[in-house]
Amino acid sequence: MVVQGLPLHVATLVTGLLECLGFAGVLFGWASLVPVFKSEHYFEKLCVLDAGPLGNATGQADCKAQDERFSLIFTLASFMNNFMTFPTGYILDRFKTTVARLIAIFLYTTATLTIAFTSADSAFLLFLAMPMLTVGGILFLITNLQIGNLFGKHRSTIITLYNGAFDSSSAVFLIIKLLYKQDISLRASFIFLSACSAWHVARTFLLMPWGHIPYPLPPNYSYGLCTGNGAEKEKKTAGQESTELQSKEFLSQKEEIPEPGQQQKPRSFWSYAFSRRFAWHLVWLSVIQLWHYFFIGTLNSLLTKLARGDEALVSTYTNAFAITQFFGVLCAPWNGLLMDRLKQKYQKEEKMTGSSTSMAALRSAVPSLTLTSLLCLGFAVCASVPSLPLQYLTFVLQVISRSFLYGGNAAFLTVAFPSEHFGKLFGLVMALSAIVSLLQFPLFTLIKGPLKDYPSYVSPAWGGSGVGGVFLTCAFLGMGTRGHSFPSEHFGKLFGLVMALSAIVSLLQFPLFTLIKGPLKDYPSYVNATLVFVTVLTFVHPFLVYRECRAQKESPSATA
């Protein structure tokens, strides 16, 4: 079975990597696609209406109403990317892999066909198509993350690799832009993406399980082509053999399995969702994610300002940014490799002392969380300096930080929470962070309007609300239990929960856009300075995880 299973596992891994790389996160190449839409005269009528009675329009790049419309589409789509991970994570946990993937294929195909057949007169359909595209893409990612369970000790590396591929897929829109310049129409490109749905369907039934991939992996586990009786055999294998293995994973050598009458009742999903560990992870994700959304959403305006309206120079920097995004797939696995190596090291230490191996897995996440915060801080500082050549370094730090962020988020949830709730917790944290990200649009409007493209005044206001939100979230969610590892059956729900909550935070990006474009007159220094300060708060999360591990090591019964 091992000889037969390895080629299947490798095929699943490689095709999943291609799926994430070519389809899952294309939304974040939005900056490359906007010029194509402008060339196709999308929302150009807004520029005519905004030109004034003299008709002295200054061109597409200076049309604030048109820019705001594209910014609103991106804000809505990025919000849905996070917020909808909670319900989609629940779907994964409740209805298993095949159903979740079929929903993803339907949404993705509908979205690409809608974009393919839109025109300047029906540009409003982008408000429907882009959210559907991003929800389908995030479902592709979530269903592929469990493939890491097939590779045992390399689990975190595989998870971060897939998240890196998700980030790199933003280069797809750059390819579409370059093809457009070679007279290949936008419609042809998106019809091709729609036709690829046949490949997604084939992979769903041939190379993916009907249910979940358990962790630890049972020795006789099979799926796809190797499963004779389909879902029935797969469910029986995973259900009977994985339970014992999973219990061994979370019990130390000196811990005895309690008697039947002494066994603890399994904790509910919401007990994990309201824990302090989850609360601070939400803060960590939301703050860093808002930085990235805000930067991507304002990139065109920032480059135009720094390049003093030189469209050729702006295009050069935009292409450079899109190219750097492709290298996310090369950056992300280093984070997972770090976690896997540290986990093995700590587990050896814990076996010598007889402590819980689950705490060893949690300890391995501390350096990863800290390094991600450091990368974001460096990216934030560079992005705050109004120097055009420095933006090349900003692009590099941004792609590394973003790759570490989402890969580290998924990997942390797998080691800190039970896998059966992964989809829900992942979706919840992304959904809540998405709500915060919606703030980008009102901020963008404020900057474009009253602040006249001068964003500096946005920073103090955002900083106050951001810091207040951080402590309010911690005060509310911190009432939950502490010191418990999150079981695998809640993985989908916990993953969805953290993404949903972080989506709430990401709503801040729109008011930031508005403030910068209005009173701050495209000068975001004050906003950036405040965001840098708030970023420092993300270091609290790895510190608390480290302190929790130390407390568990010194007094195992204290946090049991």
Secondary structure, DSSP 8 states (H G I E B T S, - for coil): -HHHHHHHHHHHHHHHHHHIIIIITGGGGHHHHHHHHHHTTTTHHHHHHHSTTTT----GGG-HHHHHHHHHHHHHHHHHHHHTHHHHHHHHHHHHHHHHHHHHHHHHHHHHHHHHT--GGGGGGHHHHHHHHHHHHHHHHHHHHGGGGGGGGGHHHHHHHHHHHHHHTTHHHHHHHHHHHTT--HHHHHHHHHHTHHHHHHHHHHSS-SS---SS--TT---GGG-TTTHHHHHHHHHHHHHHHHHHHTS-TT-----GGG------HHHHHTSHHHHHHHHHHHHHHHHHHHHHHHHHHHHHHHTTT-HHHHHHHHHHHHHHHHTHHHHHHHHHHHHHHHHHHHHHHHHHHT--HHHHHHHTHHHHHHHHHHHHHHHHHHHHS--TTTHHHHHHHHHHHHHHHHHHHHHHHHHHS-EETHHHHHHHHHHHHHHTTBTHHHHHHHHHTTTSS-GGGHHHHHHHHHHHHHHHHHHHHTTS--S----EETBTHHHHHHHHHHHHHTBTHHHHHHHHHTTTTT--HHHHHHHHHHHHGGGHHHHHHHHHHHHHHH-GGG--
